[in-house]
Amino acid sequence: ATDKELLALLENDSKQIVLYAYSALRDRNYKDLKAVFIKHSQDTTNVWETGGCTGVIWQVNEFMLYRLQPKNNSGELGYLTQEEFEQYKKKLGIQQ
């Protein structure tokens, strides 16, 4: 899929598809990923992600935020600084 197609999928009713498209954009180092997160930052829909022996339930905004952690990218594409990351965690009430 192209970036344009992935951006269109971010509007899908299925939150699993939304997160799949977001992850694909993240893997491509999409430069405006922070803006995508901000647009979805109030989405608290629960989504199941399989992994390991069981999996995990994420809220959409939490899933997106954790993929912007400064330690997971070079920071040169406008993703979050550590300070921004901590501020968003606090604002969204994320304890982890």
N, C-alpha and C positions, 0 to 999 in steps of 0.2 A: 504494500500500500504506500501511497505517497504521503508526505506530511499533510497535504490538504485533505486527503481522505481520512487520515487519522484524526485530524482536528474535527472533521464532521462527525466521526464516531464518538467524540466527547459529548455530543448532545443526545446520544442514544438513551432510550429508557432503561436499558439493562446496565446496571452499574458495573457488572463484570466486564462488559464490553468497554465501558468508559475507562476502567482501570487498565485493561489490556492496551487500549490505544495510548493512554498516558505512559505506560511502561515502555511501549515501543518508541514513543517520542523521547523518553529519557535515555533509552539505549542509543538513540541517534544523536544525543547531545543537542536536542532542539533548543534553540537560543531563547525562546519565549516561554519556557516551561514554568517559570515563576509566575507569569501572568495567568497561565492555565490553572495553577494551584490557587491563586488568589480568587479567580472566578468561582472555583469549587470549594473554597475554604469553609463555607457554611453547610456543606453537604455532610450530614452525619448518618447517612444511610449505612447500615451494616452489610458487609460483603465478606463471604468466606473465601479464603485463599488456602489452597492445599499446599502442604509442604511438610517435610519430615515425616514423622509417624502419624500426625494428626492434622495439623493446619492451624490457622489462626483466623479470628474474626476481626476485621478492620472496619473502621469508619472510613468513608471515602476521603475525607479531608486528612485524616491521620495517615492513611496509605500514601497519599500524595506528598504530604509534608516529609515523611521519612525518606522519600526518594530524592529529597533536595538537601539532605544533610551535607554540610561542607566536607566532611571526611570521605564522602562517597563521590566527589567530583573535584575537578581542578579549581573551580570557582571562577574561571575566566569567562564563563558563559552567562553570568548574571544570576546564578543560583544563590541560595541563601548563605549568608555569613553565619558563623556560630551564634553571634548575638541575635540576628534575625530569627534563626531557628528556635532559639530559646524563647524569644518574645512570642512567636506564633504558638509554640507549645503552651505557654502560659495563657495566651488569649483564647485558645481553643480548649483549654482545660485538660490537656493531655499530660498525664502523670509520668509516663514511662521515660 
